[in-house]
């Protein structure tokens, strides 16, 4: 049975755009970017800008207390069909249990959005009452394999297209951070100028890398066992970086995602599946599945486990665990990440 997480983001966004509002919403979960987007859509479609002064309250639970908020929710609109009350950090609202009675009889002339930045104890009031009586939804962080589709959909919603390779590069670069993905897409639209199709060159330009020397060429060189090329590319990236340590941390993050995909391909029978099934499982375009399959044949589970240990150690060093130069940390890392058959012997 599928997990019940309430109405989807798309369903809620569509309802808001059609001004189809319920009196009370309860949103919670780790993915606050989607909650932020829905909050903006709600305000934009529920109230005209000139109605905000007397009919809109956006509060933070850590800065107020329940009786004040309940009073605002029970108020009447002034010169508008509805009033809107948004409470962020609802889990931090002092005495928020007082909302139990309001939840059972919400004011039909208000639209109230209560948002928690994590999943609260849904068996305790007022959360139990909210789940029973409010329109609620849980927003979880996406999985890696969901990011390319999300990026394509978000780009399309901005009136743009994006090349498959650019989608994959961006997904590898941002991980599962939707806020970061949206910010990077905004940058790409700026770099694209008058064009409405975002390209791999736009992704590279926005990240300060070049067509030949970038982290995606680096991971391809690793997967193909091209030791000299991998070191040369990493060295050039860090030479050109305004913040070498920051770029080195980015390299580690992208490579960690790369080995996540290779790990998934170690499952029995995985490499015999068709490219479309594999694309969905590992979160890449079908265009690039063969590239990952070839790399997965060069690694076994033990060598990927070693790679994870090396990446974790490098991340620790780069974030303050050691005083060595970023370039040296990355060079030593790459030697540990190469497929076993081509791994150089390190001096004792």
C-alpha positions in Angstrom: 0.0 0.0 0.0 1.4 3.4 -0.9 2.2 5.7 1.9 -0.4 8.4 2.5 1.2 11.8 2.4 -1.8 13.9 1.6 -2.5 15.9 -1.6 0.5 16.3 -3.9 2.2 19.6 -4.5 0.8 19.7 -8.0 -2.8 19.2 -6.8 -2.5 21.9 -4.2 -0.8 24.3 -6.6 -3.6 23.8 -9.2 -6.3 24.4 -6.5 -4.6 27.6 -5.4 -4.2 28.9 -9.0 -8.0 28.3 -9.4 -8.7 30.1 -6.1 -10.1 26.9 -4.7 -9.2 27.3 -1.0 -10.0 25.3 2.1 -10.2 27.2 5.5 -7.2 25.3 7.1 -4.0 23.8 5.7 -1.4 21.8 7.7 1.9 21.2 5.9 5.0 19.6 7.3 8.2 17.8 6.3 11.9 18.3 5.4 11.3 19.7 2.0 10.5 23.3 3.0 11.1 24.6 -0.5 7.8 23.2 -1.7 6.1 24.6 1.3 7.6 28.0 0.6 6.3 27.8 -3.0 2.8 26.9 -1.9 2.8 29.7 0.6 3.6 32.2 -2.2 1.0 30.7 -4.5 -1.7 30.8 -1.8 -1.0 34.5 -0.9 -0.7 35.5 -4.6 -4.0 33.9 -5.6 -6.0 34.6 -2.4 -5.3 38.3 -2.0 -4.7 41.2 -4.3 -1.5 43.2 -3.4 -3.5 46.1 -2.1 -5.4 43.8 0.3 -2.2 42.6 2.1 -2.0 45.3 4.7 -5.3 44.4 6.5 -5.8 40.8 5.5 -2.4 39.1 5.6 -0.4 37.9 8.6 2.8 35.8 8.2 4.1 34.8 11.7 6.8 32.5 13.1 6.0 30.2 16.0 9.2 31.0 17.8 8.2 34.7 17.9 4.6 34.5 19.0 2.2 32.4 21.1 -1.0 30.5 20.4 -3.7 32.8 21.8 -2.5 35.7 19.6 -2.5 33.5 16.5 -5.9 32.0 17.2 -7.2 35.5 17.6 -5.9 36.5 14.1 -7.4 33.3 12.6 -10.8 34.2 14.1 -10.7 37.7 12.7 -12.8 39.0 9.7 -11.4 40.2 6.4 -11.4 44.0 5.6 -12.3 44.9 2.0 -11.4 41.3 0.8 -13.4 38.1 0.6 -10.9 36.2 2.8 -8.1 36.9 5.2 -4.9 34.8 5.2 -2.9 33.7 8.2 0.4 31.8 7.7 2.3 30.4 10.7 5.8 29.1 10.0 7.6 27.0 12.6 4.2 26.0 14.0 6.0 23.3 16.0 7.7 26.1 18.0 4.5 28.0 18.8 4.1 28.3 22.5 0.9 26.5 23.8 0.0 25.4 20.2 -2.3 22.8 21.8 -4.8 25.6 22.1 -5.4 25.2 18.3 -7.3 21.9 18.9 -10.6 23.7 19.4 -10.0 26.1 16.4 -9.1 23.2 14.2 -12.5 21.5 14.9 -14.3 24.7 13.9 -12.2 26.9 11.7 -13.3 30.4 10.6 -14.8 30.0 7.1 -13.7 33.6 6.3 -10.0 32.9 6.9 -7.5 30.8 5.0 -5.0 29.5 7.6 -1.7 27.7 6.7 0.2 26.1 9.6 3.7 24.8 8.5 6.2 22.7 10.4 9.8 22.3 9.2 9.9 18.7 10.3 7.4 15.8 11.0 5.8 16.4 14.3 4.2 13.8 16.6 1.0 13.2 14.7 -0.5 11.2 17.5 -0.5 14.2 19.9 -2.7 17.3 19.8 -2.9 19.7 18.0 -1.3 17.6 15.2 -3.8 14.7 15.5 -6.7 17.1 15.3 -5.0 18.9 12.3 -4.6 15.6 10.5 -8.3 14.8 11.1 -9.8 18.1 10.2 -7.4 20.2 8.1 -6.2 19.7 4.5 -2.7 18.3 5.2 0.3 17.2 3.3 3.7 15.9 4.1 6.6 17.1 1.9 9.6 14.7 1.9 13.0 15.2 0.3 13.0 13.7 -3.2 15.1 10.6 -4.0 18.1 10.9 -6.3 16.4 9.3 -9.2 13.5 11.8 -9.0 15.7 14.8 -9.5 16.1 14.8 -13.3 12.3 14.7 -13.8 11.8 17.4 -11.2 14.4 19.6 -12.9 12.8 19.2 -16.3 9.4 20.0 -15.0 10.6 23.0 -13.1 12.4 24.3 -16.1 9.3 23.8 -18.3 7.3 25.7 -15.8 9.6 28.7 -16.3 8.9 28.6 -20.0 12.3 26.9 -20.9 13.6 23.6 -22.2 16.8 21.9 -21.1 19.1 19.5 -22.8 19.2 15.9 -21.4 22.9 16.1 -20.6 22.4 19.5 -18.9 19.6 18.0 -16.8 21.9 15.2 -15.7 24.8 17.5 -15.0 22.6 19.7 -12.9 21.1 16.8 -11.0 24.5 15.5 -10.2 25.6 18.9 -9.1 22.8 19.8 -6.7 21.9 16.4 -5.3 18.4 16.4 -3.8 18.4 20.0 -2.6 15.3 21.6 -4.4 16.2 25.1 -3.2 19.7 24.8 -4.6 18.3 23.3 -7.9 15.9 26.2 -8.3 18.6 28.8 -7.6 20.9 27.1 -10.2 18.1 27.0 -12.8 17.6 30.8 -12.2 21.4 31.2 -12.9 21.1 29.1 -16.1 18.3 31.2 -17.4 20.4 34.3 -16.9 23.3 32.8 -18.7 21.1 31.7 -21.6 20.2 35.3 -22.5 17.5 35.3 -25.2 17.6 31.5 -25.7 14.8 29.4 -24.2 16.8 26.1 -24.3 19.3 25.6 -21.5 22.5 23.7 -22.5 25.4 21.9 -21.0 27.5 25.0 -21.8 25.1 27.1 -19.6 25.6 24.6 -16.7 29.4 24.8 -17.1 29.4 28.6 -17.4 27.2 29.0 -14.3 29.5 26.7 -12.3 32.7 28.4 -13.5 34.0 25.3 -15.3 34.8 24.7 -19.0 33.7 22.1 -21.5 37.0 20.2 -21.2 37.7 20.7 -17.5 34.7 20.0 -15.3 33.6 17.6 -12.7 31.4 15.6 -15.1 34.4 14.9 -17.4 36.3 14.0 -14.2 33.8 11.3 -13.2 33.8 10.0 -16.8 37.6 9.7 -16.7 37.4 7.9 -13.4 34.8 5.5 -14.6 36.9 4.7 -17.7 40.0 4.2 -15.6 41.9 7.1 -17.2 44.0 8.0 -14.2 46.1 10.7 -15.8 43.1 12.5 -17.3 41.2 12.4 -14.0 44.1 14.0 -12.2 44.7 16.6 -15.0 41.0 17.6 -15.0 40.8 17.9 -11.2 44.0 19.9 -11.1 42.8 22.4 -13.7 39.4 22.8 -12.0 41.1 23.7 -8.7 43.6 26.0 -10.5 40.8 28.0 -12.0 38.7 28.1 -8.9 38.3 31.3 -6.8 37.8 29.0 -3.8 39.7 25.8 -4.3 38.5 24.2 -1.1 34.9 25.0 -1.9 35.3 23.5 -5.4 37.0 20.4 -3.9 34.0 19.9 -1.6 31.8 20.1 -4.6 33.9 17.5 -6.5 33.5 15.1 -3.5 29.8 15.6 -3.4 29.3 15.0 -7.1 31.5 11.9 -7.0 29.6 10.5 -4.1 26.5 10.7 -6.1 28.3 9.0 -9.0 29.3 6.1 -6.8 25.7 5.9 -5.5 24.6 5.1 -9.0 27.3 2.5 -9.5 26.3 0.9 -6.2 22.7 0.5 -7.4 24.0 -1.2 -10.6 25.7 -3.9 -8.4 22.4 -5.5 -7.7 22.1 -9.0 -9.1 20.7 -8.8 -12.7 20.8 -5.0 -12.8 23.1 -4.8 -15.8 20.8 -7.0 -17.8 17.8 -4.7 -17.5 16.8 -2.4 -20.4 18.1 1.1 -20.3 14.7 2.7 -19.6 14.2 0.7 -16.4 17.8 1.3 -15.3 17.4 5.1 -16.0 14.5 5.3 -13.6 16.3 3.3 -10.9 19.6 5.2 -10.9 18.1 8.7 -11.8 19.8 9.4 -15.2 18.5 9.9 -18.7 18.3 6.7 -20.8 20.9 8.4 -23.1 23.6 8.0 -20.4 22.8 4.6 -19.0 25.4 2.8 -21.0 28.1 5.1 -19.7 27.2 4.1 -16.1 26.9 0.4 -17.0 30.4 0.4 -18.4 31.8 2.0 -15.3 29.8 -0.4 -13.1 31.6 -3.3 -14.8 34.9 -1.9 -13.7 34.0 -1.8 -10.0 32.8 -4.4 -7.6 30.9 -3.9 -4.3 34.1 -4.0 -2.3 35.8 -1.3 -4.4 32.7 0.9 -4.2 32.7 0.5 -0.4 36.3 1.6 -0.4 35.4 4.6 -2.6 32.7 5.7 0.0 35.3 5.5 2.8 37.8 7.6 0.7 35.1 10.2 -0.1 34.1 10.4 3.5 37.7 10.9 4.6 38.3 13.6 2.0 35.1 15.4 2.9 36.2 15.4 6.6 39.6 16.8 5.7 38.3 19.5 3.3 35.8 20.7 6.0 38.5 21.3 8.6 39.7 17.9 9.6 43.2 18.5 8.1 45.4 21.4 7.0 46.6 19.9 3.7 46.1 21.7 0.5 42.8 20.9 -1.3 44.6 19.9 -4.4 46.7 17.3 -2.5 43.6 15.9 -0.8 41.8 15.5 -4.1 44.8 14.0 -5.8 45.1 11.3 -3.1 41.4 10.8 -3.3 41.4 10.1 -7.0 44.1 7.5 -6.6 41.8 5.6 -4.2 38.8 6.0 -6.4 40.2 4.5 -9.6 39.0 1.0 -10.6 41.2 -1.7 -8.9 42.7 -2.9 -12.1 44.3 0.5 -12.8 44.8 1.8 -9.3 48.4 3.0 -8.8 50.4 1.7 -5.9 50.8 4.4 -3.3 54.1 4.9 -1.6 54.2 4.0 2.0 
